[in-house]
Each structure stands twice: as structure tokens, then as C-alpha cells.
Amino acid sequence: MKYTIHNFHEIAPELLPKLAEIHMGDHGLLSELGYPFVERYFEIVYKNKQVVAVYAQNDETGELIGYNIAAPEPAALTGQLTSDRAWFIKQIIKAAFTRPLAIVQLVVSSLTIRTQMQNEADAIESLYLTINPNYRGMGMGGTLQRGLFEAVRAAGYKRIVGSVEISNQASLKMCLSNGFTITKTFREGKYTRHRIEKIL
């Protein structure tokens, strides 16, 4: 299979909904909140020039393989979900009836990420790495992660940090094999996560 890793900000905007669909296969909080939140988040990421991100695309079919997103201020991205108040209130009300535990977790996670990147001017946080189910088991996660490392170095960062659920052994193994180390383990509502770091 031939593929190319691209700068996320160069993606055709009409492909953002497809990335959002791929993300719905991720079992994290954003996908638990529902597709409208995921789609809006990707629109925010696409427009935010502080974000450093890459995506992979199959050269032969054009199919999207996956992506890896990093940002120096994760809370600023999620905070923008509330910029359209009418939309946000409507979606929160819907989610409160259909996924009330996700709303509780949203509050807890929002408070947690607000303080995670304080005094970390030389670092950027890896937020999401998701692979299209059609390409899982092919090593594309590690490939995209290494692609992100190159982009982050080019942007001038010295470290990349992130959080991985302790139950996600496949992701943890990949991150450790790509040079991350575990710096601490912490609770974030229903999640127990390892905080990881890589010196670039």
C-alpha cells in the first residue's frame, strides 16, 4: 500500500466529516458526546494555526487512513466548542438526556486539562491518534505518531506529552516503542491514565 502523510491544515475541508466518522470509532470522551461535537471539534482544529497535526491518505484510493493531532493549549480547543452558545446548549441538552454520564465526565475532564499544560512552554500535547478500522494492525498508528514528531520538531517544540488510558495496552505499547516514558498515573473521572512524555 502506498500512502502519504500530510499536514492536517492542508486537508480538503470536505474531508473533515470523514475524519469525524473515523474518530467515532475512538472510545474516548469526545466520541461519547456524539457526532455533532466531534465534527465541530475537527472544524476548530482545522482553523486553529497553533495545532500541529498530520493525517495519512491512501495514494491509490484516496481513503483516509488516520490522523494525529497535537496542541499547546488543549483547553483552548475544547473551550471553542461553546463559542456558538445556541448550538452548544442545544447539543448539551440532547446529550444530557441520551448520555448523561458523558456530560459529567466532560466537566471533570475540562477541569483536568485546564491545568495540564501550565509552565510547559517548550511542550505540545498529543491529543488524538485514531486509525480507520480498515487500516488497523498495519503499523499505521506508529507511523502517524512519528510523522507528528517531525511536524512538532519543525514547529520548534522540545517535548511532546500526552495521556493514555491504562486499559489501552496497544496504544501504550506503541507510545513506549516510539520513545515515550510514563511520568505519572492519575485519575480523570472514570478514566485512569498514564501521563507520558517524549524528549524530541
Rosetta silent file (secondary structure, phi, psi, omega in degrees, C-alpha in Angstrom):
SEQUENCE: MKYTIHNFHEIAPELLPKLAEIHMGDHGLLSELGYPFVERYFEIVYKNKQVVAVYAQNDETGELIGYNIAAPEPAALTGQLTSDRAWFIKQIIKAAFTRPLAIVQLVVSSLTIRTQMQNEADAIESLYLTINPNYRGMGMGGTLQRGLFEAVRAAGYKRIVGSVEISNQASLKMCLSNGFTITKTFREGKYTRHRIEKIL
SCORE:     score description
SCORE:     0.000 S_00000001
   1 L     0.000  132.063  175.553    0.000    0.000    0.000 S_00000001
   2 L  -100.549  135.739  179.914    1.250    3.451   -0.905 S_00000001
   3 E  -146.058  163.444  177.197    0.305    6.335    1.349 S_00000001
   4 E  -131.522  140.037  173.989    1.321    9.901    2.106 S_00000001
   5 E   -97.477  127.659 -174.192    1.386   11.751    5.408 S_00000001
   6 E  -118.484  158.706  168.800    0.093   15.305    5.038 S_00000001
   7 E   -67.179  128.050 -177.221   -0.137   18.454    7.121 S_00000001
   8 H   -56.929  -35.792 -176.000   -3.623   18.441    8.668 S_00000001
   9 H   -71.417   -7.991  178.869   -4.185   22.103    7.766 S_00000001
  10 H   -99.082    2.495 -178.589   -3.855   21.230    4.070 S_00000001
  11 L   -69.044  146.872  174.537   -6.743   18.739    4.068 S_00000001
  12 L   -66.457  126.869 -176.288   -9.704   19.500    1.830 S_00000001
  13 H   -53.518  -30.048 -179.167  -12.420   20.831    4.168 S_00000001
  14 H   -69.446  -10.584  177.024  -14.994   18.471    2.667 S_00000001
  15 H   -89.233  -10.245 -179.144  -12.971   15.560    4.119 S_00000001
  16 H   -57.986  -42.193  177.236  -13.371   16.754    7.724 S_00000001
  17 H   -60.031  -32.244  177.750  -16.694   14.882    8.188 S_00000001
  18 H   -67.729  -39.987  175.992  -14.925   11.671    7.123 S_00000001
  19 H   -62.938  -39.526  177.704  -12.253   12.247    9.770 S_00000001
  20 H   -61.790  -39.081  177.472  -15.034   12.822   12.281 S_00000001
  21 H   -63.495  -42.041  177.383  -16.578    9.488   11.274 S_00000001
  22 H   -61.378  -41.009 -178.539  -13.238    7.749   11.825 S_00000001
  23 H   -64.122  -28.392 -179.929  -12.984    9.412   15.225 S_00000001
  24 L   -61.811  -16.797  174.477  -16.358    7.988   16.251 S_00000001
  25 L   -81.012   -8.179  175.621  -14.547    4.631   16.452 S_00000001
  26 L   -78.998  141.532 -175.724  -12.400    6.070   19.258 S_00000001
  27 L   -97.098   23.624 -179.568  -13.750    5.189   22.704 S_00000001
  28 L   -87.703 -176.551 -174.231  -12.842    8.491   24.347 S_00000001
  29 H   -62.635  -42.759 -175.435  -14.973   11.280   25.750 S_00000001
  30 H   -58.725  -46.031  179.301  -15.328   13.313   22.563 S_00000001
  31 H   -68.743  -30.500  176.602  -16.939   10.442   20.640 S_00000001
  32 H   -64.107  -30.235  179.152  -19.131    9.636   23.671 S_00000001
  33 H   -71.465  -22.710  175.642  -20.587   13.141   23.426 S_00000001
  34 L   116.024  161.179 -174.866  -21.752   12.357   19.882 S_00000001
  35 H   -56.526  -41.299 -179.974  -21.005   13.100   16.250 S_00000001
  36 H   -57.300  -38.053  177.943  -22.014   16.814   16.302 S_00000001
  37 H   -67.256  -41.877 -178.599  -19.335   17.500   18.938 S_00000001
  38 H   -64.020  -47.032 -179.754  -16.729   15.523   17.002 S_00000001
  39 H   -61.563  -44.578  178.762  -17.469   17.281   13.711 S_00000001
  40 H   -63.133  -39.263  179.170  -17.368   20.720   15.355 S_00000001
  41 H   -60.438  -44.367 -179.661  -14.086   19.831   17.112 S_00000001
  42 H   -66.019  -34.465  175.123  -12.446   18.924   13.791 S_00000001
  43 H   -63.240  -40.666  178.810  -13.609   22.214   12.280 S_00000001
  44 H   -65.003  -46.675 -179.959  -11.991   24.044   15.215 S_00000001
  45 H   -59.704  -43.365 -178.416   -8.748   22.057   14.890 S_00000001
  46 H   -59.981  -38.870 -176.283   -8.602   22.737   11.144 S_00000001
  47 H   -84.570  -19.869 -173.717   -8.838   26.516   11.656 S_00000001
  48 L   -84.983  112.288 -175.448   -6.502   26.771   14.687 S_00000001
  49 L   -75.658  -10.529  174.337   -2.968   27.501   13.481 S_00000001
  50 L   -75.715  -21.942 -179.658   -1.452   26.591   16.870 S_00000001
  51 L   -68.908  136.299  171.260   -2.448   22.990   16.242 S_00000001
  52 E  -113.852  121.239 -174.869    0.234   20.712   14.838 S_00000001
  53 E  -153.684  154.369  177.823   -1.348   17.691   13.182 S_00000001
  54 E  -133.615  156.669  171.903   -0.886   15.164   10.421 S_00000001
  55 E  -139.119  156.170  179.017   -3.131   12.779    8.535 S_00000001
  56 E  -115.201  142.924 -178.562   -2.424    9.831    6.244 S_00000001
  57 E  -135.191  136.811  176.687   -4.180    9.103    2.988 S_00000001
  58 E   -67.053  120.970 -176.750   -4.046    6.070    0.713 S_00000001
  59 L   -65.869  -29.159 -174.735   -2.382    7.266   -2.505 S_00000001
  60 L   -85.036  -38.522 -175.020   -4.229    4.744   -4.652 S_00000001
  61 L  -107.246  -17.344 -175.765   -7.796    5.047   -3.338 S_00000001
  62 L    80.883   -1.326 -177.960   -7.796    8.463   -1.631 S_00000001
  63 L   -67.765  139.852  177.459   -9.198    6.817    1.502 S_00000001
  64 E   -76.640  131.131 -176.189   -8.279    8.495    4.783 S_00000001
  65 E   -94.330  -39.938 -178.667   -6.126    6.216    6.944 S_00000001
  66 E   167.901 -174.220 -175.975   -5.938    8.197   10.198 S_00000001
  67 E  -156.170  161.620  173.402   -4.612   11.277   11.937 S_00000001
  68 E  -140.435  123.392 -173.725   -2.617   12.513   14.942 S_00000001
  69 E  -116.805  135.855  175.448   -3.429   15.899   16.487 S_00000001
  70 E  -135.862  151.404  179.629   -1.372   17.923   18.980 S_00000001
  71 E  -151.864  146.108  178.400   -1.868   21.368   20.513 S_00000001
  72 L   -75.170  -22.496 -179.025   -0.041   23.544   23.051 S_00000001
  73 L  -132.819   79.486 -178.146   -3.328   24.589   24.703 S_00000001
  74 H   -57.212  -36.365 -178.468   -5.836   21.711   24.606 S_00000001
  75 H   -63.763  -30.281  179.651   -8.314   23.575   26.795 S_00000001
  76 H   -67.193  -33.226  178.760   -8.499   26.380   24.237 S_00000001
  77 H   -69.487  -50.863 -179.384   -9.721   23.929   21.596 S_00000001
  78 H   -66.714  -31.084  177.932  -12.464   22.387   23.708 S_00000001
  79 H   -62.145  -30.225 -179.885  -13.367   25.853   25.005 S_00000001
  80 H   -71.368  -14.046  175.501  -14.216   26.886   21.442 S_00000001
  81 H   -61.993  -22.777 -178.509  -16.989   24.293   21.368 S_00000001
  82 H   -93.275    1.028 -174.131  -19.014   26.792   23.397 S_00000001
  83 L   -62.896  -35.141  172.909  -18.419   29.755   21.052 S_00000001
  84 L   -95.651   92.114 -172.106  -21.783   29.226   19.359 S_00000001
  85 H   -58.234  -43.692 -177.698  -23.865   29.295   22.555 S_00000001
  86 H   -61.833  -46.539  178.431  -27.176   28.320   20.948 S_00000001
  87 H   -61.100  -46.957 -176.319  -25.622   25.311   19.217 S_00000001
  88 H   -62.053  -46.626 -179.434  -23.718   24.249   22.334 S_00000001
  89 H   -61.641  -42.310  178.551  -26.745   24.480   24.651 S_00000001
  90 H   -60.233  -45.306 -178.238  -28.865   22.507   22.191 S_00000001
  91 H   -70.069  -36.992  178.860  -26.245   19.741   21.929 S_00000001
  92 H   -65.959  -41.018  178.436  -25.641   19.618   25.699 S_00000001
  93 H   -62.011  -44.973  177.846  -29.363   19.257   26.375 S_00000001
  94 H   -59.078  -47.397 -177.839  -29.572   16.402   23.859 S_00000001
  95 H   -66.352  -33.542 -179.785  -26.536   14.691   25.376 S_00000001
  96 H   -62.277  -31.664  179.266  -27.856   15.189   28.921 S_00000001
  97 H   -84.540  -33.123 -174.632  -30.872   13.044   28.048 S_00000001
  98 H   -99.322  -29.993 -177.234  -29.077   10.419   25.984 S_00000001
  99 L  -140.730   61.708 -174.606  -25.562   10.320   27.528 S_00000001
 100 H   -60.107  -34.191  179.717  -25.714   11.967   30.992 S_00000001
 101 H   -67.469  -29.598  176.906  -22.519   10.313   32.254 S_00000001
 102 H   -66.356  -34.620  178.256  -20.611   11.796   29.326 S_00000001
 103 H   -66.585  -42.624  177.690  -21.679   15.271   30.464 S_00000001
 104 H   -61.105  -45.160  179.807  -20.373   14.619   33.981 S_00000001
 105 H   -64.449  -35.154  177.922  -17.101   13.363   32.519 S_00000001
 106 H   -58.778  -44.236  179.257  -16.894   16.439   30.282 S_00000001
 107 H   -62.649  -47.068 -178.869  -16.923   18.703   33.336 S_00000001
 108 H   -62.340  -47.136 -178.298  -14.248   16.626   35.113 S_00000001
 109 H   -65.567  -37.327  178.608  -12.025   16.411   32.024 S_00000001
 110 H   -61.285  -40.219  178.407  -12.382   20.134   31.299 S_00000001
 111 H   -68.647  -36.238 -178.686  -11.100   20.938   34.769 S_00000001
 112 H   -68.806  -48.828 -175.194   -8.222   18.467   34.400 S_00000001
 113 H   -71.630  -18.245 -179.336   -6.919   19.652   31.021 S_00000001
 114 H   -61.868  -30.546 -175.777   -7.120   23.288   32.092 S_00000001
 115 H  -107.202   -5.994 -172.465   -4.052   22.809   34.308 S_00000001
 116 H   -66.260  -35.030 -174.215   -2.124   20.082   32.475 S_00000001
 117 L  -103.609   19.149  177.096   -0.048   22.316   30.202 S_00000001
 118 L   -68.908  139.901  178.436    0.792   25.084   32.674 S_00000001
 119 L    58.469   36.466 -179.296    4.501   26.036   32.669 S_00000001
 120 L  -128.597   50.098 -173.487    5.162   23.792   29.659 S_00000001
 121 L   -62.106  -25.613 -178.552    6.118   26.399   27.047 S_00000001
 122 L   -91.390    4.320 -173.745    8.539   24.012   25.301 S_00000001
 123 E  -120.021  157.678  173.726    5.955   21.204   25.056 S_00000001
 124 E  -131.583  150.299 -177.216    2.925   20.310   22.993 S_00000001
 125 E  -104.732  127.283  172.792    0.255   17.765   23.879 S_00000001
 126 E   -76.315  121.573 -172.571   -0.699   14.872   21.631 S_00000001
 127 E  -101.744  -52.405 -176.360   -4.492   14.770   21.847 S_00000001
 128 E  -137.463  133.834  172.105   -5.911   12.261   19.394 S_00000001
 129 E  -134.480  110.158 -176.525   -4.437    9.470   17.313 S_00000001
 130 E  -134.147  139.217 -178.372   -7.074    7.407   15.525 S_00000001
 131 E  -115.415  136.292  172.939   -6.801    4.920   12.672 S_00000001
 132 L   -53.300  131.864 -179.424   -9.507    3.984   10.189 S_00000001
 133 H   -52.774  -28.567  179.408  -10.642    0.415   11.085 S_00000001
 134 H   -67.517  -13.823 -175.433   -9.708   -0.686    7.546 S_00000001
 135 H  -121.795   10.936  178.983   -6.044    0.053    8.320 S_00000001
 136 L   -73.755  149.913 -179.662   -5.645   -1.152   11.891 S_00000001
 137 L    82.506    8.694 -178.456   -2.978   -3.739   12.602 S_00000001
 138 L  -110.088    5.472 -178.874   -0.697   -2.415    9.840 S_00000001
 139 L    82.086   10.873 -176.598    1.551   -0.230   11.996 S_00000001
 140 H   -70.876  -27.021  178.157   -0.061    2.995   10.792 S_00000001
 141 H   -62.017  -48.807  178.324   -0.519    4.304   14.342 S_00000001
 142 H   -64.543  -37.243  178.593    3.226    4.295   14.971 S_00000001
 143 H   -64.029  -45.412  178.456    3.885    5.721   11.515 S_00000001
 144 H   -65.128  -38.452  179.669    1.488    8.626   12.083 S_00000001
 145 H   -62.853  -43.111  177.832    2.953    9.246   15.511 S_00000001
 146 H   -65.852  -34.465  174.543    6.455    9.509   14.056 S_00000001
 147 H   -62.641  -38.301  176.948    5.071   11.834   11.384 S_00000001
 148 H   -66.238  -40.070  178.319    3.698   14.031   14.140 S_00000001
 149 H   -54.715  -45.608 -179.731    7.098   14.056   15.878 S_00000001
 150 H   -61.161  -43.708 -178.880    8.679   15.508   12.724 S_00000001
 151 H   -66.651  -37.901 -179.311    5.993   18.185   12.433 S_00000001
 152 H   -68.696  -42.512  176.208    6.285   19.089   16.116 S_00000001
 153 H   -59.344  -45.186 -179.508   10.089   19.388   15.892 S_00000001
 154 H   -61.997  -28.481  178.227    9.701   21.619   12.832 S_00000001
 155 L   -81.593   -4.447  173.284    7.322   23.810   14.848 S_00000001
 156 L    97.094    7.972  179.387   10.065   24.312   17.462 S_00000001
 157 L   -82.870  148.740 -178.888    8.837   22.188   20.361 S_00000001
 158 L  -100.586  -21.002 -178.204   11.318   20.280   22.530 S_00000001
 159 E  -140.100  153.255  171.615    8.912   17.813   24.150 S_00000001
 160 E  -127.790  133.129 -177.826    5.651   16.081   23.352 S_00000001
 161 E  -123.000  168.589  179.114    3.371   14.901   26.141 S_00000001
 162 E  -173.824 -179.244  178.148    0.112   13.009   26.281 S_00000001
 163 E  -135.654  137.174  179.662   -2.199   10.778   28.276 S_00000001
 164 E  -130.442  132.527  175.596   -3.118    7.153   27.607 S_00000001
 165 E   -61.587  137.284 -176.981   -5.757    5.126   29.413 S_00000001
 166 L   -64.714  -22.951  179.013   -4.037    2.354   31.360 S_00000001
 167 L   -77.475  -14.475 -177.826   -6.510   -0.138   29.868 S_00000001
 168 L   -90.883   74.203 -174.229   -5.387    0.767   26.334 S_00000001
 169 H   -65.628  -33.419  179.862   -2.375   -1.510   26.282 S_00000001
 170 H   -63.899  -45.272  179.104   -1.967   -1.423   22.492 S_00000001
 171 H   -66.389  -40.891 -179.974   -1.645    2.377   22.453 S_00000001
 172 H   -62.799  -44.218  179.090    0.643    2.373   25.474 S_00000001
 173 H   -60.539  -42.688  178.680    2.922   -0.234   23.885 S_00000001
 174 H   -61.996  -46.562 -178.407    3.083    1.817   20.675 S_00000001
 175 H   -62.867  -42.750  179.603    3.896    5.034   22.541 S_00000001
 176 H   -65.788  -37.481  178.976    6.635    3.371   24.613 S_00000001
 177 H   -70.177  -21.232  177.169    8.163    1.810   21.490 S_00000001
 178 L   -95.184   14.294  170.558    8.235    5.295   19.920 S_00000001
 179 L    98.883    2.400  175.220   10.255    6.704   22.832 S_00000001
 180 L   -73.992  152.956  170.506    7.647    7.950   25.301 S_00000001
 181 E  -125.431  152.394  177.791    8.142    7.351   29.016 S_00000001
 182 E   -83.288  127.058 -179.610    5.494    7.276   31.739 S_00000001
 183 E  -102.763  -26.753  176.071    5.834   10.231   34.105 S_00000001
 184 E  -168.966  167.796  174.508    2.821    9.610   36.365 S_00000001
 185 E  -123.664  136.475 -174.484   -0.545    7.868   36.625 S_00000001
 186 E  -146.222  161.714  175.538   -3.665    9.848   37.510 S_00000001
 187 E   -98.487  142.277  174.940   -7.465    9.681   37.685 S_00000001
 188 E  -137.298   82.233 -175.271   -9.701   11.802   35.462 S_00000001
 189 L    65.294 -123.176 -178.370  -13.240   10.940   36.443 S_00000001
 190 L   -78.821  -10.632 -178.351  -13.957    7.437   35.186 S_00000001
 191 E   -94.347  142.188  166.842  -10.607    7.239   33.397 S_00000001
 192 E  -114.724  123.549 -171.363   -7.286    6.184   34.887 S_00000001
 193 E  -126.398  152.826  166.799   -4.485    7.420   32.676 S_00000001
 194 E   -93.543  132.783  169.268   -0.723    7.330   32.314 S_00000001
 195 E   -88.314  128.996 -176.185    0.871   10.703   31.643 S_00000001
 196 E  -123.698  159.410 -178.172    3.598   10.199   29.051 S_00000001
 197 E  -149.847  145.724  173.399    6.408   12.338   27.665 S_00000001
 198 E  -134.373  129.869  173.505    8.971   12.212   24.879 S_00000001
 199 E   -81.890  128.016 -176.542   12.003   14.465   24.527 S_00000001
 200 L   -91.506    0.000    0.000   12.321   15.415   20.859 S_00000001
